[in-house]
């Protein structure tokens, strides 16, 4: 019953079960971006990187969309 209600709600909201494919290599990082970054993949994330991200966000700055997509 609960699963059925969820599916009905998703239909009303226009929810699509299709996966969205994003090629992160197509997302360019502007040269002016000075925030936390990594080159190849999320294996490069260290505790120090996390601290730098937290500080970046405390300063009300936003992580670049390329790195956000890679994290997701």
Helices and strands as residue ranges (DSSP letters): H 2-12, G 24-26, G 42-44, H 47-58, H 65-71
